[in-house]
Amino acid sequence: MKILVTGGGGFIGSNLVLSLKNSEYEITVIDSFLSGNIKNLGHFKGEIIKEDISTFDLNRKFINKHFDVIVHLASITDTTFSDDREMIGMNVDGFKNVLNFAKVKGAKLVYASSAGTYGRGKSPMQEDQTPEPLNAYALSKKMMDDLAKKEIENKNIIIVGLRYFNVYGPGEEYKGKSASMIYQLFQQMKAGKNPRIFKHGEQKRDFIYVKDLNEANLKGIKSEESCIVNVGTGTATSFNQVVKILNNNLGLNRKCEYFDNPYNFCQDETQADTFMAENRLGFKAKYNIEEGIKDYCSYLLNK
Ligand SMILES: NC(=O)c1ccc[n+]([C@@H]2O[C@H](COP(=O)([O-])OP(=O)(O)OC[C@H]3O[C@@H](n4cnc5c(N)ncnc54)[C@H](O)[C@@H]3O)[C@@H](O)[C@H]2O)c1
């Protein structure tokens, strides 16, 4: 199976690419390396193309090459990116470019949407509830979902939209301040500091381990029908609880330092309703928060 992975040098993309080692898959990666890092790709043997997906001429580059599936993960992922127009332009133009290419090639398209599209909407979040994007990043994902829905109605190609919730795990270290809270808190605590979280740490997130994401993406790659579904665990965990689990794993007893949240676009709680993912895609997360953090801590401690 020939697969093109955009954003394959990033956190989730590189995890996916490295998990598809099987000789059944021939993988090509496109990444501008804006936030990703070539080091993420380790011993990956396939082709790596350094290009900006929002402008790259895919049809010309791959005039003689067929792809069965395109996994589109390339995106500006820094939610505090300074220029809203640029972020929306690049994310949405990138999606349009990939969508057009998938149609030309008759390839299946699997793409990354986000729980950010739900904003402060009701929780557990269901795929058909009204989107309430709170920032440009979330708006760009909502716009991608809208374009995908139109194509799904037209039944031209199979499209699988995956609304990832809060992903954490190996490979995110290059994201810097955009890496997960679990990574940030681990680093602070390991460095002997108290974990710093927004007042009063009772905000909740549906944290999903990247090893589960590999499985969700694989289900998308193999799906025979179009859908847009949540990819979360179905459980929301507070930041205070995350600190407690990290303390347990690190043998520490650090106290939280609370400070005012400077951003007005943060979600209070995210929690995926997982019914559609289970029923349409056959995906169910295997790692609960304790298991995921335990596995991640042992990776970070042995790095
Ligand atoms: N990590 C999460 O918690 C999370 C949650 C919801 C959705 N997502 C989505 O999952 C996808 C992967 O995110 P990630 O966490 O791996 O972030 P990441 O920043 O590590 O990966 C994004 C990759 O896309 C590349 N990229 C950015 N703009 C590009 C462009 N115009 N052309 C080519 N490459 C470009 C970056 O260099 C990077 O390698 C993104 O679409 C993101 O929006 C992530």
The ligand as an ORCA input file, in Angstrom:
! r2SCAN-3c Opt
* xyz 0 1
  N      -0.905     16.951     19.342
  C      -2.195     17.126     19.603
  O      -2.607     17.094     20.777
  C      -3.175     17.349     18.494
  C      -4.532     17.505     18.831
  C      -5.465     17.719     17.816
  C      -5.052     17.755     16.494
  N      -3.722     17.625     16.195
  C      -3.335     17.679     14.777
  O      -2.507     16.567     14.466
  C      -1.582     16.938     13.430
  C      -0.186     16.609     13.875
  O       0.115     17.378     15.035
  P       1.403     17.159     15.922
  O       0.985     17.199     17.334
  O       2.157     16.008     15.414
  O       2.184     18.516     15.671
  P       3.591     18.807     14.977
  O       3.741     20.285     15.003
  O       4.640     17.991     15.624
  O       3.358     18.266     13.497
  C       2.919     19.063     12.428
  C       3.900     18.855     11.305
  O       3.447     19.570     10.162
  C       4.554     20.260      9.595
  N       4.021     21.388      8.858
  C       3.410     22.500      9.349
  N       2.985     23.279      8.352
  C       3.360     22.654      7.198
  C       3.208     22.964      5.819
  N       2.566     24.072      5.420
  N       3.704     22.109      4.895
  C       4.344     20.949      5.281
  N       4.527     20.613      6.570
  C       4.026     21.457      7.511
  C       5.421     20.635     10.766
  O       6.779     20.886     10.414
  C       5.289     19.383     11.646
  O       6.279     18.422     11.330
  C      -1.807     18.408     13.162
  O      -2.662     18.544     12.054
  C      -2.513     18.893     14.411
  O      -3.308     20.025     14.181
  C      -2.778     17.416     17.167
*
